[in-house]
Amino acid sequence: MAIEKVTISLPSEIANILREEVPKRKRSKFITEAIAKELKRLKENALKKAYKEAYKEIEIENQEFEGVIGNGIP
């Protein structure tokens, strides 16, 4: 995997906690894993939302066709 340097800005409180809690040579890995986890969560939430919207559309279509199923007369 190619590595790319990126400059980001963090609130001082977060940067200080990061320095205190995560050893110097492990911060990039920590940040990478945290970002990957959050991106996965965002993607999963978007997928859940898409499924819910698709289900609503199917539900509406089913209601529209419900009267036609019996004898073909709405």
C-alpha angles and dihedrals in degrees: 000000000000116000122220127190114232130184116218135173122229131184110261092244092056094044091051093049090047091053092047098046105034122055116243098251093046102053097092091053091046093050092044092053092046092051092045090051092050093046090052090051091050091049092049091049091050090050092049090050092050091050091049091050092048090049091052090052091050090048091053092048091049090053091049092051096040093092092049096054097076108051103346093254116111 
